[in-house]
Amino acid sequence: MNPDPIKQAIAFEKAGAKALHIVDLDGALSGDLTNLQVIQAILAAITIPIQVGGGIRSMAQVARYLDAGVSRVIIGSKAVEDPAFVAEAVQQYGDQIAVGIDAKDGFVATRGWLAVSDQDYLTVADQMAQLGVKTIIFTDIAKDGTLMGPNLEQLQAIAAKVPDLQIIASGGISSREDLEAVKALGVYGVISGKALYNGNITMTDVVEVGE
């Protein structure tokens, strides 16, 4: 892993990554575009599509990212707190809007995972589908960063609940076998971070399984 996010992004592209997933962890807590300049530098350094999430809570922030060249913006906490905001964003930007659903014990967590709502992940997924969202990034918080394998049961359930949506799995990926198991569910894509950084899987694994 390279501590310089720009150099790491370049390395991922050179290794064969088809797209880059970026989370502004500072923004997820503050609600500001804290790392916008870094993200702009990454956009200037690579050519593959980039999707960004973390702290996006206004149409102005959505526009700022998309105008900068981000391919897709991920709305997280705001989607649960204000579904009308998602509807407005989808109406204006269509497929460039995705929703991130982060679940803890089946209930959707918000505000950088510091709060847990009373809404279960399947209900929120169905609501987002009705609002016109086409892509959902689903994370089981208990699995994220653990390298203990994804929550296949919840992934299968959300894929069945909203079969017309593109589901991107995030959290727990630890091996090529995990990638293949997720693919077998018919899930659209997978986000991998720690497993790549640690060498548990290679970009070759990701590309080959994804084809």
Secondary structure, DSSP 8 states (H G I E B T S, - for coil): --SSHHHHHHHHHHHT-S-EEEE-HHHHHHSS-TTHHHHHHHHHH--S-EEEESS--SHHHHHHHHHHT-SEEEE-HHHHH-HHHHHHHHHHHGGGEEEEEEEETTEEEETTTTEEEEEEHHHHHHHHHHTT--EEEEEETTTTTT-S---HHHHHHHHHHSTTSEEEEES---SHHHHHHHHHTT-SEEE-SHHHHHTSS-HHHHHHHH-
